[in-house]
Amino acid sequence: MQGLKEHLPKSVTSFTEEILELETAIVLVLDKKVGVIGANSAFCDYLPFKSLSEFTKRHKDISELFIASKTTLSS
């Protein structure tokens, strides 16, 4: 689970990673202050990003992928 290791205690991290990687749907782990801090492999399987860091360099929030911006709406 990309990005999660730096935000959770080590004992919780590996258990959490194993469970979330078994999920075939996209799973994102969010922090109120930081934003997206983790994603399972389904995230990269379904969306056009090779890694979570590639996503976070281009987007602040996952909703940006699904909600048109004001400039798109007015065009």
mmCIF file of the N, C-alpha and C atoms, coordinates in Angstrom:
data_MODEL
# 
_entry.id   MODEL 
# 
loop_
_atom_site.group_PDB 
_atom_site.id 
_atom_site.type_symbol 
_atom_site.label_atom_id 
_atom_site.label_alt_id 
_atom_site.label_comp_id 
_atom_site.label_asym_id 
_atom_site.label_entity_id 
_atom_site.label_seq_id 
_atom_site.pdbx_PDB_ins_code 
_atom_site.Cartn_x 
_atom_site.Cartn_y 
_atom_site.Cartn_z 
_atom_site.occupancy 
_atom_site.B_iso_or_equiv 
_atom_site.pdbx_formal_charge 
_atom_site.auth_seq_id 
_atom_site.auth_comp_id 
_atom_site.auth_asym_id 
_atom_site.auth_atom_id 
_atom_site.pdbx_PDB_model_num 
ATOM 1   N N  . MET A 1 1  ? 0.854   -1.180 0.000   1.00 0.00 ? 1  MET A N  1 
ATOM 2   C CA . MET A 1 1  ? 0.000   0.000  0.000   1.00 0.00 ? 1  MET A CA 1 
ATOM 3   C C  . MET A 1 1  ? 0.887   1.227  0.000   1.00 0.00 ? 1  MET A C  1 
ATOM 4   N N  . GLN A 1 2  ? 0.917   1.894  -1.091  1.00 0.00 ? 2  GLN A N  1 
ATOM 5   C CA . GLN A 1 2  ? 1.817   3.024  -1.303  1.00 0.00 ? 2  GLN A CA 1 
ATOM 6   C C  . GLN A 1 2  ? 1.556   4.168  -0.329  1.00 0.00 ? 2  GLN A C  1 
ATOM 7   N N  . GLY A 1 3  ? 2.592   4.696  0.279   1.00 0.00 ? 3  GLY A N  1 
ATOM 8   C CA . GLY A 1 3  ? 2.494   5.888  1.100   1.00 0.00 ? 3  GLY A CA 1 
ATOM 9   C C  . GLY A 1 3  ? 2.032   5.674  2.523   1.00 0.00 ? 3  GLY A C  1 
ATOM 10  N N  . LEU A 1 4  ? 1.473   4.546  2.825   1.00 0.00 ? 4  LEU A N  1 
ATOM 11  C CA . LEU A 1 4  ? 0.884   4.311  4.135   1.00 0.00 ? 4  LEU A CA 1 
ATOM 12  C C  . LEU A 1 4  ? 1.927   4.098  5.223   1.00 0.00 ? 4  LEU A C  1 
ATOM 13  N N  . LYS A 1 5  ? 3.074   3.536  4.884   1.00 0.00 ? 5  LYS A N  1 
ATOM 14  C CA . LYS A 1 5  ? 4.092   3.178  5.878   1.00 0.00 ? 5  LYS A CA 1 
ATOM 15  C C  . LYS A 1 5  ? 4.551   4.345  6.727   1.00 0.00 ? 5  LYS A C  1 
ATOM 16  N N  . GLU A 1 6  ? 4.635   5.509  6.148   1.00 0.00 ? 6  GLU A N  1 
ATOM 17  C CA . GLU A 1 6  ? 5.131   6.660  6.905   1.00 0.00 ? 6  GLU A CA 1 
ATOM 18  C C  . GLU A 1 6  ? 4.081   7.265  7.833   1.00 0.00 ? 6  GLU A C  1 
ATOM 19  N N  . HIS A 1 7  ? 2.844   6.806  7.747   1.00 0.00 ? 7  HIS A N  1 
ATOM 20  C CA . HIS A 1 7  ? 1.772   7.384  8.553   1.00 0.00 ? 7  HIS A CA 1 
ATOM 21  C C  . HIS A 1 7  ? 1.201   6.449  9.626   1.00 0.00 ? 7  HIS A C  1 
ATOM 22  N N  . LEU A 1 8  ? 1.548   5.184  9.578   1.00 0.00 ? 8  LEU A N  1 
ATOM 23  C CA . LEU A 1 8  ? 1.021   4.232  10.557  1.00 0.00 ? 8  LEU A CA 1 
ATOM 24  C C  . LEU A 1 8  ? 2.162   3.525  11.279  1.00 0.00 ? 8  LEU A C  1 
ATOM 25  N N  . PRO A 1 9  ? 1.900   3.073  12.525  1.00 0.00 ? 9  PRO A N  1 
ATOM 26  C CA . PRO A 1 9  ? 2.914   2.287  13.231  1.00 0.00 ? 9  PRO A CA 1 
ATOM 27  C C  . PRO A 1 9  ? 3.239   1.016  12.438  1.00 0.00 ? 9  PRO A C  1 
ATOM 28  N N  . LYS A 1 10 ? 4.460   0.535  12.527  1.00 0.00 ? 10 LYS A N  1 
ATOM 29  C CA . LYS A 1 10 ? 4.928   -0.604 11.744  1.00 0.00 ? 10 LYS A CA 1 
ATOM 30  C C  . LYS A 1 10 ? 4.048   -1.844 11.923  1.00 0.00 ? 10 LYS A C  1 
ATOM 31  N N  . SER A 1 11 ? 3.626   -2.149 13.141  1.00 0.00 ? 11 SER A N  1 
ATOM 32  C CA . SER A 1 11 ? 2.825   -3.354 13.387  1.00 0.00 ? 11 SER A CA 1 
ATOM 33  C C  . SER A 1 11 ? 1.468   -3.285 12.691  1.00 0.00 ? 11 SER A C  1 
ATOM 34  N N  . VAL A 1 12 ? 0.911   -2.109 12.598  1.00 0.00 ? 12 VAL A N  1 
ATOM 35  C CA . VAL A 1 12 ? -0.386  -1.919 11.954  1.00 0.00 ? 12 VAL A CA 1 
ATOM 36  C C  . VAL A 1 12 ? -0.227  -1.897 10.439  1.00 0.00 ? 12 VAL A C  1 
ATOM 37  N N  . THR A 1 13 ? 0.864   -1.355 9.965   1.00 0.00 ? 13 THR A N  1 
ATOM 38  C CA . THR A 1 13 ? 1.078   -1.156 8.537   1.00 0.00 ? 13 THR A CA 1 
ATOM 39  C C  . THR A 1 13 ? 1.033   -2.446 7.739   1.00 0.00 ? 13 THR A C  1 
ATOM 40  N N  . SER A 1 14 ? 1.808   -3.440 8.111   1.00 0.00 ? 14 SER A N  1 
ATOM 41  C CA . SER A 1 14 ? 1.861   -4.658 7.301   1.00 0.00 ? 14 SER A CA 1 
ATOM 42  C C  . SER A 1 14 ? 0.524   -5.396 7.303   1.00 0.00 ? 14 SER A C  1 
ATOM 43  N N  . PHE A 1 15 ? -0.156  -5.438 8.433   1.00 0.00 ? 15 PHE A N  1 
ATOM 44  C CA . PHE A 1 15 ? -1.471  -6.070 8.512   1.00 0.00 ? 15 PHE A CA 1 
ATOM 45  C C  . PHE A 1 15 ? -2.469  -5.330 7.629   1.00 0.00 ? 15 PHE A C  1 
ATOM 46  N N  . THR A 1 16 ? -2.468  -4.015 7.708   1.00 0.00 ? 16 THR A N  1 
ATOM 47  C CA . THR A 1 16 ? -3.363  -3.183 6.908   1.00 0.00 ? 16 THR A CA 1 
ATOM 48  C C  . THR A 1 16 ? -3.069  -3.340 5.426   1.00 0.00 ? 16 THR A C  1 
ATOM 49  N N  . GLU A 1 17 ? -1.798  -3.335 5.063   1.00 0.00 ? 17 GLU A N  1 
ATOM 50  C CA . GLU A 1 17 ? -1.414  -3.498 3.664   1.00 0.00 ? 17 GLU A CA 1 
ATOM 51  C C  . GLU A 1 17 ? -1.922  -4.812 3.092   1.00 0.00 ? 17 GLU A C  1 
ATOM 52  N N  . GLU A 1 18 ? -1.758  -5.887 3.828   1.00 0.00 ? 18 GLU A N  1 
ATOM 53  C CA . GLU A 1 18 ? -2.199  -7.203 3.358   1.00 0.00 ? 18 GLU A CA 1 
ATOM 54  C C  . GLU A 1 18 ? -3.697  -7.231 3.100   1.00 0.00 ? 18 GLU A C  1 
ATOM 55  N N  . ILE A 1 19 ? -4.470  -6.693 4.014   1.00 0.00 ? 19 ILE A N  1 
ATOM 56  C CA . ILE A 1 19 ? -5.928  -6.688 3.874   1.00 0.00 ? 19 ILE A CA 1 
ATOM 57  C C  . ILE A 1 19 ? -6.353  -5.833 2.683   1.00 0.00 ? 19 ILE A C  1 
ATOM 58  N N  . LEU A 1 20 ? -5.804  -4.637 2.588   1.00 0.00 ? 20 LEU A N  1 
ATOM 59  C CA . LEU A 1 20 ? -6.227  -3.723 1.531   1.00 0.00 ? 20 LEU A CA 1 
ATOM 60  C C  . LEU A 1 20 ? -5.761  -4.161 0.149   1.00 0.00 ? 20 LEU A C  1 
ATOM 61  N N  . GLU A 1 21 ? -4.642  -4.838 0.060   1.00 0.00 ? 21 GLU A N  1 
ATOM 62  C CA . GLU A 1 21 ? -4.171  -5.328 -1.234  1.00 0.00 ? 21 GLU A CA 1 
ATOM 63  C C  . GLU A 1 21 ? -5.049  -6.469 -1.763  1.00 0.00 ? 21 GLU A C  1 
ATOM 64  N N  . LEU A 1 22 ? -5.751  -7.152 -0.883  1.00 0.00 ? 22 LEU A N  1 
ATOM 65  C CA . LEU A 1 22 ? -6.665  -8.210 -1.322  1.00 0.00 ? 22 LEU A CA 1 
ATOM 66  C C  . LEU A 1 22 ? -7.933  -7.641 -1.950  1.00 0.00 ? 22 LEU A C  1 
ATOM 67  N N  . GLU A 1 23 ? -8.225  -6.404 -1.671  1.00 0.00 ? 23 GLU A N  1 
ATOM 68  C CA . GLU A 1 23 ? -9.424  -5.736 -2.202  1.00 0.00 ? 23 GLU A CA 1 
ATOM 69  C C  . GLU A 1 23 ? -9.229  -5.425 -3.676  1.00 0.00 ? 23 GLU A C  1 
ATOM 70  N N  . THR A 1 24 ? -10.203 -5.799 -4.501  1.00 0.00 ? 24 THR A N  1 
ATOM 71  C CA . THR A 1 24 ? -10.092 -5.542 -5.941  1.00 0.00 ? 24 THR A CA 1 
ATOM 72  C C  . THR A 1 24 ? -10.586 -4.145 -6.322  1.00 0.00 ? 24 THR A C  1 
ATOM 73  N N  . ALA A 1 25 ? -11.342 -3.515 -5.449  1.00 0.00 ? 25 ALA A N  1 
ATOM 74  C CA . ALA A 1 25 ? -11.798 -2.140 -5.693  1.00 0.00 ? 25 ALA A CA 1 
ATOM 75  C C  . ALA A 1 25 ? -10.706 -1.167 -5.259  1.00 0.00 ? 25 ALA A C  1 
ATOM 76  N N  . ILE A 1 26 ? -10.754 0.040  -5.779  1.00 0.00 ? 26 ILE A N  1 
ATOM 77  C CA . ILE A 1 26 ? -9.794  1.073  -5.389  1.00 0.00 ? 26 ILE A CA 1 
ATOM 78  C C  . ILE A 1 26 ? -10.016 1.451  -3.929  1.00 0.00 ? 26 ILE A C  1 
ATOM 79  N N  . VAL A 1 27 ? -8.949  1.451  -3.156  1.00 0.00 ? 27 VAL A N  1 
ATOM 80  C CA . VAL A 1 27 ? -8.998  1.874  -1.760  1.00 0.00 ? 27 VAL A CA 1 
ATOM 81  C C  . VAL A 1 27 ? -7.978  2.991  -1.577  1.00 0.00 ? 27 VAL A C  1 
ATOM 82  N N  . LEU A 1 28 ? -8.451  4.127  -1.084  1.00 0.00 ? 28 LEU A N  1 
ATOM 83  C CA . LEU A 1 28 ? -7.573  5.242  -0.756  1.00 0.00 ? 28 LEU A CA 1 
ATOM 84  C C  . LEU A 1 28 ? -7.638  5.485  0.739   1.00 0.00 ? 28 LEU A C  1 
ATOM 85  N N  . VAL A 1 29 ? -6.514  5.812  1.333   1.00 0.00 ? 29 VAL A N  1 
ATOM 86  C CA . VAL A 1 29 ? -6.455  6.173  2.738   1.00 0.00 ? 29 VAL A CA 1 
ATOM 87  C C  . VAL A 1 29 ? -6.178  7.666  2.783   1.00 0.00 ? 29 VAL A C  1 
ATOM 88  N N  . LEU A 1 30 ? -7.037  8.388  3.486   1.00 0.00 ? 30 LEU A N  1 
ATOM 89  C CA . LEU A 1 30 ? -6.950  9.845  3.523   1.00 0.00 ? 30 LEU A CA 1 
ATOM 90  C C  . LEU A 1 30 ? -6.636  10.357 4.917   1.00 0.00 ? 30 LEU A C  1 
ATOM 91  N N  . ASP A 1 31 ? -5.959  11.482 4.958   1.00 0.00 ? 31 ASP A N  1 
ATOM 92  C CA . ASP A 1 31 ? -5.698  12.209 6.191   1.00 0.00 ? 31 ASP A CA 1 
ATOM 93  C C  . ASP A 1 31 ? -6.247  13.620 5.991   1.00 0.00 ? 31 ASP A C  1 
ATOM 94  N N  . LYS A 1 32 ? -6.955  14.143 6.984   1.00 0.00 ? 32 LYS A N  1 
ATOM 95  C CA . LYS A 1 32 ? -7.564  15.472 6.853   1.00 0.00 ? 32 LYS A CA 1 
ATOM 96  C C  . LYS A 1 32 ? -6.560  16.549 6.455   1.00 0.00 ? 32 LYS A C  1 
ATOM 97  N N  . LYS A 1 33 ? -5.393  16.511 7.050   1.00 0.00 ? 33 LYS A N  1 
ATOM 98  C CA . LYS A 1 33 ? -4.405  17.557 6.808   1.00 0.00 ? 33 LYS A CA 1 
ATOM 99  C C  . LYS A 1 33 ? -3.559  17.299 5.560   1.00 0.00 ? 33 LYS A C  1 
ATOM 100 N N  . VAL A 1 34 ? -3.203  16.054 5.322   1.00 0.00 ? 34 VAL A N  1 
ATOM 101 C CA . VAL A 1 34 ? -2.274  15.709 4.252   1.00 0.00 ? 34 VAL A CA 1 
ATOM 102 C C  . VAL A 1 34 ? -2.990  15.403 2.934   1.00 0.00 ? 34 VAL A C  1 
ATOM 103 N N  . GLY A 1 35 ? -4.142  14.799 3.021   1.00 0.00 ? 35 GLY A N  1 
ATOM 104 C CA . GLY A 1 35 ? -4.855  14.342 1.822   1.00 0.00 ? 35 GLY A CA 1 
ATOM 105 C C  . GLY A 1 35 ? -4.666  12.847 1.663   1.00 0.00 ? 35 GLY A C  1 
ATOM 106 N N  . VAL A 1 36 ? -4.450  12.386 0.442   1.00 0.00 ? 36 VAL A N  1 
ATOM 107 C CA . VAL A 1 36 ? -4.278  10.955 0.175   1.00 0.00 ? 36 VAL A CA 1 
ATOM 108 C C  . VAL A 1 36 ? -2.917  10.518 0.711   1.00 0.00 ? 36 VAL A C  1 
ATOM 109 N N  . ILE A 1 37 ? -2.919  9.511  1.588   1.00 0.00 ? 37 ILE A N  1 
ATOM 110 C CA . ILE A 1 37 ? -1.655  9.019  2.152   1.00 0.00 ? 37 ILE A CA 1 
ATOM 111 C C  . ILE A 1 37 ? -1.387  7.566  1.774   1.00 0.00 ? 37 ILE A C  1 
ATOM 112 N N  . GLY A 1 38 ? -2.342  6.933  1.136   1.00 0.00 ? 38 GLY A N  1 
ATOM 113 C CA . GLY A 1 38 ? -2.133  5.545  0.743   1.00 0.00 ? 38 GLY A CA 1 
ATOM 114 C C  . GLY A 1 38 ? -3.139  5.118  -0.303  1.00 0.00 ? 38 GLY A C  1 
ATOM 115 N N  . ALA A 1 39 ? -2.737  4.113  -1.088  1.00 0.00 ? 39 ALA A N  1 
ATOM 116 C CA . ALA A 1 39 ? -3.617  3.553  -2.106  1.00 0.00 ? 39 ALA A CA 1 
ATOM 117 C C  . ALA A 1 39 ? -3.217  2.114  -2.359  1.00 0.00 ? 39 ALA A C  1 
ATOM 118 N N  . ASN A 1 40 ? -4.213  1.266  -2.587  1.00 0.00 ? 40 ASN A N  1 
ATOM 119 C CA . ASN A 1 40 ? -3.873  -0.113 -2.917  1.00 0.00 ? 40 ASN A CA 1 
ATOM 120 C C  . ASN A 1 40 ? -3.502  -0.219 -4.391  1.00 0.00 ? 40 ASN A C  1 
ATOM 121 N N  . SER A 1 41 ? -3.055  -1.392 -4.828  1.00 0.00 ? 41 SER A N  1 
ATOM 122 C CA . SER A 1 41 ? -2.599  -1.555 -6.207  1.00 0.00 ? 41 SER A CA 1 
ATOM 123 C C  . SER A 1 41 ? -3.722  -1.378 -7.222  1.00 0.00 ? 41 SER A C  1 
ATOM 124 N N  . ALA A 1 42 ? -4.968  -1.584 -6.818  1.00 0.00 ? 42 ALA A N  1 
ATOM 125 C CA . ALA A 1 42 ? -6.104  -1.376 -7.727  1.00 0.00 ? 42 ALA A CA 1 
ATOM 126 C C  . ALA A 1 42 ? -6.166  0.077  -8.194  1.00 0.00 ? 42 ALA A C  1 
ATOM 127 N N  . PHE A 1 43 ? -5.695  0.996  -7.387  1.00 0.00 ? 43 PHE A N  1 
ATOM 128 C CA . PHE A 1 43 ? -5.664  2.409  -7.750  1.00 0.00 ? 43 PHE A CA 1 
ATOM 129 C C  . PHE A 1 43 ? -4.904  2.595  -9.066  1.00 0.00 ? 43 PHE A C  1 
ATOM 130 N N  . CYS A 1 44 ? -3.728  2.007  -9.166  1.00 0.00 ? 44 CYS A N  1 
ATOM 131 C CA . CYS A 1 44 ? -2.918  2.126  -10.387 1.00 0.00 ? 44 CYS A CA 1 
ATOM 132 C C  . CYS A 1 44 ? -3.419  1.214  -11.497 1.00 0.00 ? 44 CYS A C  1 
ATOM 133 N N  . ASP A 1 45 ? -4.103  0.144  -11.144 1.00 0.00 ? 45 ASP A N  1 
ATOM 134 C CA . ASP A 1 45 ? -4.658  -0.752 -12.158 1.00 0.00 ? 45 ASP A CA 1 
ATOM 135 C C  . ASP A 1 45 ? -5.799  -0.092 -12.927 1.00 0.00 ? 45 ASP A C  1 
ATOM 136 N N  . TYR A 1 46 ? -6.622  0.690  -12.229 1.00 0.00 ? 46 TYR A N  1 
ATOM 137 C CA . TYR A 1 46 ? -7.811  1.282  -12.834 1.00 0.00 ? 46 TYR A CA 1 
ATOM 138 C C  . TYR A 1 46 ? -7.617  2.718  -13.318 1.00 0.00 ? 46 TYR A C  1 
ATOM 139 N N  . LEU A 1 47 ? -6.695  3.443  -12.719 1.00 0.00 ? 47 LEU A N  1 
ATOM 140 C CA . LEU A 1 47 ? -6.483  4.848  -13.072 1.00 0.00 ? 47 LEU A CA 1 
ATOM 141 C C  . LEU A 1 47 ? -5.145  5.015  -13.783 1.00 0.00 ? 47 LEU A C  1 
ATOM 142 N N  . PRO A 1 48 ? -4.990  6.055  -14.577 1.00 0.00 ? 48 PRO A N  1 
ATOM 143 C CA . PRO A 1 48 ? -3.781  6.206  -15.394 1.00 0.00 ? 48 PRO A CA 1 
ATOM 144 C C  . PRO A 1 48 ? -2.561  6.758  -14.647 1.00 0.00 ? 48 PRO A C  1 
ATOM 145 N N  . PHE A 1 49 ? -2.239  6.163  -13.510 1.00 0.00 ? 49 PHE A N  1 
ATOM 146 C CA . PHE A 1 49 ? -1.085  6.594  -12.722 1.00 0.00 ? 49 PHE A CA 1 
ATOM 147 C C  . PHE A 1 49 ? -0.227  5.380  -12.410 1.00 0.00 ? 49 PHE A C  1 
ATOM 148 N N  . LYS A 1 50 ? 1.089   5.541  -12.506 1.00 0.00 ? 50 LYS A N  1 
ATOM 149 C CA . LYS A 1 50 ? 1.998   4.438  -12.216 1.00 0.00 ? 50 LYS A CA 1 
ATOM 150 C C  . LYS A 1 50 ? 2.244   4.282  -10.726 1.00 0.00 ? 50 LYS A C  1 
ATOM 151 N N  . SER A 1 51 ? 1.994   5.373  -9.969  1.00 0.00 ? 51 SER A N  1 
ATOM 152 C CA . SER A 1 51 ? 2.218   5.340  -8.524  1.00 0.00 ? 51 SER A CA 1 
ATOM 153 C C  . SER A 1 51 ? 1.370   6.411  -7.845  1.00 0.00 ? 51 SER A C  1 
ATOM 154 N N  . LEU A 1 52 ? 1.264   6.298  -6.542  1.00 0.00 ? 52 LEU A N  1 
ATOM 155 C CA . LEU A 1 52 ? 0.540   7.300  -5.763  1.00 0.00 ? 52 LEU A CA 1 
ATOM 156 C C  . LEU A 1 52 ? 1.257   8.640  -5.840  1.00 0.00 ? 52 LEU A C  1 
ATOM 157 N N  . SER A 1 53 ? 2.586   8.618  -5.836  1.00 0.00 ? 53 SER A N  1 
ATOM 158 C CA . SER A 1 53 ? 3.326   9.890  -5.907  1.00 0.00 ? 53 SER A CA 1 
ATOM 159 C C  . SER A 1 53 ? 3.090   10.597 -7.238  1.00 0.00 ? 53 SER A C  1 
ATOM 160 N N  . GLU A 1 54 ? 2.941   9.845  -8.318  1.00 0.00 ? 54 GLU A N  1 
ATOM 161 C CA . GLU A 1 54 ? 2.611   10.469 -9.609  1.00 0.00 ? 54 GLU A CA 1 
ATOM 162 C C  . GLU A 1 54 ? 1.249   11.169 -9.530  1.00 0.00 ? 54 GLU A C  1 
ATOM 163 N N  . PHE A 1 55 ? 0.293   10.514 -8.880  1.00 0.00 ? 55 PHE A N  1 
ATOM 164 C CA . PHE A 1 55 ? -1.030  11.121 -8.699  1.00 0.00 ? 55 PHE A CA 1 
ATOM 165 C C  . PHE A 1 55 ? -0.941  12.389 -7.861  1.00 0.00 ? 55 PHE A C  1 
ATOM 166 N N  . THR A 1 56 ? -0.251  12.340 -6.713  1.00 0.00 ? 56 THR A N  1 
ATOM 167 C CA . THR A 1 56 ? -0.217  13.482 -5.800  1.00 0.00 ? 56 THR A CA 1 
ATOM 168 C C  . THR A 1 56 ? 0.584   14.663 -6.351  1.00 0.00 ? 56 THR A C  1 
ATOM 169 N N  . LYS A 1 57 ? 1.462   14.424 -7.289  1.00 0.00 ? 57 LYS A N  1 
ATOM 170 C CA . LYS A 1 57 ? 2.184   15.530 -7.941  1.00 0.00 ? 57 LYS A CA 1 
ATOM 171 C C  . LYS A 1 57 ? 1.247   16.332 -8.838  1.00 0.00 ? 57 LYS A C  1 
ATOM 172 N N  . ARG A 1 58 ? 0.226   15.682 -9.364  1.00 0.00 ? 58 ARG A N  1 
ATOM 173 C CA . ARG A 1 58 ? -0.674  16.331 -10.312 1.00 0.00 ? 58 ARG A CA 1 
ATOM 174 C C  . ARG A 1 58 ? -2.025  16.729 -9.718  1.00 0.00 ? 58 ARG A C  1 
ATOM 175 N N  . HIS A 1 59 ? -2.408  16.097 -8.601  1.00 0.00 ? 59 HIS A N  1 
ATOM 176 C CA . HIS A 1 59 ? -3.736  16.335 -8.028  1.00 0.00 ? 59 HIS A CA 1 
ATOM 177 C C  . HIS A 1 59 ? -3.660  16.451 -6.512  1.00 0.00 ? 59 HIS A C  1 
ATOM 178 N N  . LYS A 1 60 ? -4.541  17.284 -5.956  1.00 0.00 ? 60 LYS A N  1 
ATOM 179 C CA . LYS A 1 60 ? -4.640  17.415 -4.500  1.00 0.00 ? 60 LYS A CA 1 
ATOM 180 C C  . LYS A 1 60 ? -5.680  16.460 -3.935  1.00 0.00 ? 60 LYS A C  1 
ATOM 181 N N  . ASP A 1 61 ? -6.678  16.149 -4.741  1.00 0.00 ? 61 ASP A N  1 
ATOM 182 C CA . ASP A 1 61 ? -7.827  15.395 -4.260  1.00 0.00 ? 61 ASP A CA 1 
ATOM 183 C C  . ASP A 1 61 ? -8.320  14.461 -5.357  1.00 0.00 ? 61 ASP A C  1 
ATOM 184 N N  . ILE A 1 62 ? -8.794  13.310 -4.985  1.00 0.00 ? 62 ILE A N  1 
ATOM 185 C CA . ILE A 1 62 ? -9.296  12.324 -5.949  1.00 0.00 ? 62 ILE A CA 1 
ATOM 186 C C  . ILE A 1 62 ? -10.536 12.841 -6.686  1.00 0.00 ? 62 ILE A C  1 
ATOM 187 N N  . SER A 1 63 ? -11.281 13.726 -6.060  1.00 0.00 ? 63 SER A N  1 
ATOM 188 C CA . SER A 1 63 ? -12.500 14.238 -6.699  1.00 0.00 ? 63 SER A CA 1 
ATOM 189 C C  . SER A 1 63 ? -12.190 15.027 -7.965  1.00 0.00 ? 63 SER A C  1 
ATOM 190 N N  . GLU A 1 64 ? -10.964 15.535 -8.091  1.00 0.00 ? 64 GLU A N  1 
ATOM 191 C CA . GLU A 1 64 ? -10.569 16.265 -9.294  1.00 0.00 ? 64 GLU A CA 1 
ATOM 192 C C  . GLU A 1 64 ? -10.678 15.397 -10.545 1.00 0.00 ? 64 GLU A C  1 
ATOM 193 N N  . LEU A 1 65 ? -10.592 14.087 -10.381 1.00 0.00 ? 65 LEU A N  1 
ATOM 194 C CA . LEU A 1 65 ? -10.695 13.181 -11.523 1.00 0.00 ? 65 LEU A CA 1 
ATOM 195 C C  . LEU A 1 65 ? -12.131 12.982 -11.990 1.00 0.00 ? 65 LEU A C  1 
ATOM 196 N N  . PHE A 1 66 ? -13.093 13.316 -11.131 1.00 0.00 ? 66 PHE A N  1 
ATOM 197 C CA . PHE A 1 66 ? -14.481 12.998 -11.434 1.00 0.00 ? 66 PHE A CA 1 
ATOM 198 C C  . PHE A 1 66 ? -15.399 14.213 -11.537 1.00 0.00 ? 66 PHE A C  1 
ATOM 199 N N  . ILE A 1 67 ? -14.971 15.357 -11.006 1.00 0.00 ? 67 ILE A N  1 
ATOM 200 C CA . ILE A 1 67 ? -15.786 16.558 -11.016 1.00 0.00 ? 67 ILE A CA 1 
ATOM 201 C C  . ILE A 1 67 ? -15.133 17.578 -11.946 1.00 0.00 ? 67 ILE A C  1 
ATOM 202 N N  . ALA A 1 68 ? -15.891 18.035 -12.918 1.00 0.00 ? 68 ALA A N  1 
ATOM 203 C CA . ALA A 1 68 ? -15.360 18.994 -13.879 1.00 0.00 ? 68 ALA A CA 1 
ATOM 204 C C  . ALA A 1 68 ? -15.020 20.305 -13.182 1.00 0.00 ? 68 ALA A C  1 
ATOM 205 N N  . SER A 1 69 ? -13.935 20.944 -13.610 1.00 0.00 ? 69 SER A N  1 
ATOM 206 C CA . SER A 1 69 ? -13.555 22.226 -13.030 1.00 0.00 ? 69 SER A CA 1 
ATOM 207 C C  . SER A 1 69 ? -14.480 23.317 -13.553 1.00 0.00 ? 69 SER A C  1 
ATOM 208 N N  . LYS A 1 70 ? -14.445 24.484 -12.917 1.00 0.00 ? 70 LYS A N  1 
ATOM 209 C CA . LYS A 1 70 ? -15.292 25.618 -13.336 1.00 0.00 ? 70 LYS A CA 1 
ATOM 210 C C  . LYS A 1 70 ? -14.966 26.015 -14.771 1.00 0.00 ? 70 LYS A C  1 
ATOM 211 N N  . THR A 1 71 ? -13.693 25.967 -15.150 1.00 0.00 ? 71 THR A N  1 
ATOM 212 C CA . THR A 1 71 ? -13.338 26.358 -16.517 1.00 0.00 ? 71 THR A CA 1 
ATOM 213 C C  . THR A 1 71 ? -13.881 25.353 -17.528 1.00 0.00 ? 71 THR A C  1 
ATOM 214 N N  . THR A 1 72 ? -13.905 24.083 -17.159 1.00 0.00 ? 72 THR A N  1 
ATOM 215 C CA . THR A 1 72 ? -14.459 23.059 -18.045 1.00 0.00 ? 72 THR A CA 1 
ATOM 216 C C  . THR A 1 72 ? -15.961 23.252 -18.196 1.00 0.00 ? 72 THR A C  1 
ATOM 217 N N  . LEU A 1 73 ? -16.634 23.598 -17.106 1.00 0.00 ? 73 LEU A N  1 
ATOM 218 C CA . LEU A 1 73 ? -18.078 23.771 -17.141 1.00 0.00 ? 73 LEU A CA 1 
ATOM 219 C C  . LEU A 1 73 ? -18.498 24.983 -17.971 1.00 0.00 ? 73 LEU A C  1 
ATOM 220 N N  . SER A 1 74 ? -17.692 26.029 -17.946 1.00 0.00 ? 74 SER A N  1 
ATOM 221 C CA . SER A 1 74 ? -18.069 27.252 -18.669 1.00 0.00 ? 74 SER A CA 1 
ATOM 222 C C  . SER A 1 74 ? -17.671 27.209 -20.143 1.00 0.00 ? 74 SER A C  1 
ATOM 223 N N  . SER A 1 75 ? -16.888 26.230 -20.543 1.00 0.00 ? 75 SER A N  1 
ATOM 224 C CA . SER A 1 75 ? -16.433 26.135 -21.938 1.00 0.00 ? 75 SER A CA 1 
ATOM 225 C C  . SER A 1 75 ? -17.530 25.653 -22.852 1.00 0.00 ? 75 SER A C  1 
# 
